[in-house]
Amino acid sequence: MHYSLDDPFEHRKHGMRHDPFKALVAPRPIGWIGSMSKAGVLNLAPYSFFNAVSDAPPMVMFSSVGRKDSVNNIEETGEFTCSMATEALVDGMNLSSAPVAANVDEHQLAKLATAASLVVKPPRVAQSPSALECRLWKMISLPRLDDSKAEIVMVFGQVVAIYIDDAFVQDGIVNTGAMHPLARMGYMDYSVVRPDTVITLNRPIASADKQSATVQPGPWDGVYR
Ligand SMILES: Cc1cc2nc3c(=O)[nH]c(=O)nc-3n(C[C@H](O)[C@H](O)[C@H](O)COP(=O)(O)O)c2cc1C
């Protein structure tokens, strides 16, 4: 199978039961976005069009297909949190995606306790092993298909505080695998990262003339390249 999307309506030409696009950009991290309306109503929702996009300063983005409560809240208040969704929290994460009204707090709906943030007003998910506190940098409207009414909004945030459960910090290194992060695959599928699926590679070192490169085998040599 090999098909073109170069025509506005060709996106349906895959001929499959469902668009395979998201199954091909996988696994995607899940940003579990916590926000608060101007009136103080809390909101929680998972977004897998989510990622880190820079590290100094740390920046993240998520994208809302349709103008959803998270986008409206962040537009109003300029702040949000991204808690890590994990295997242990999978049912709460799923329930928090319910398309309930803006006055419903999904933390309560999913029976998830909140914990206060350090810098921003929206709280984090208390049981999540890590969370990023973010300040809105910019929102960008993405292109729409000609036949689509949904506004697609990409939200960029600068990370202004970070929470890490100390139980997952060993020798100055975060043990991400031990957190069992949840990732989104295609369709209704998810995957879980566990310590036994984590591999470590040294980065290639270029030769002096930059015409070739070698990789030191074995464990990490401790140099952050
Ligand atoms: C794992 C997962 C990932 C999701 N990713 C996205 C996404 O990237 N963009 C989006 O618009 N909706 C996504 N959704 C759907 C939203 O979570 C859902 O529409 C939710 O009701 C939005 O909540 P809000 O209106 O409170 O922001 C996802 C749902 C799940 C379960």
The ligand as an ORCA input file, in Angstrom:
! r2SCAN-3c Opt
* xyz 0 1
  C      -5.018      8.404     25.197
  C      -5.824      9.502     24.593
  C      -5.194     10.466     23.833
  C      -5.912     11.534     23.280
  N      -5.267     12.457     22.524
  C      -5.935     13.499     22.018
  C      -5.244     14.493     21.267
  O      -4.033     14.449     21.082
  N      -5.983     15.537     20.778
  C      -7.326     15.640     21.000
  O      -7.921     16.598     20.536
  N      -7.989     14.704     21.712
  C      -7.323     13.656     22.235
  N      -7.991     12.721     22.980
  C      -9.418     12.925     23.277
  C      -9.572     13.916     24.446
  O      -8.956     13.426     25.627
  C     -11.084     14.126     24.716
  O     -11.669     14.753     23.582
  C     -11.384     14.933     25.955
  O     -12.772     14.921     26.202
  C     -10.926     16.369     25.859
  O     -11.167     16.952     27.101
  P     -11.334     18.505     27.375
  O     -12.498     18.998     26.546
  O     -11.608     18.515     28.849
  O     -10.039     19.173     27.008
  C      -7.308     11.628     23.508
  C      -7.956     10.629     24.271
  C      -7.226      9.587     24.802
  C      -7.919      8.533     25.619
*
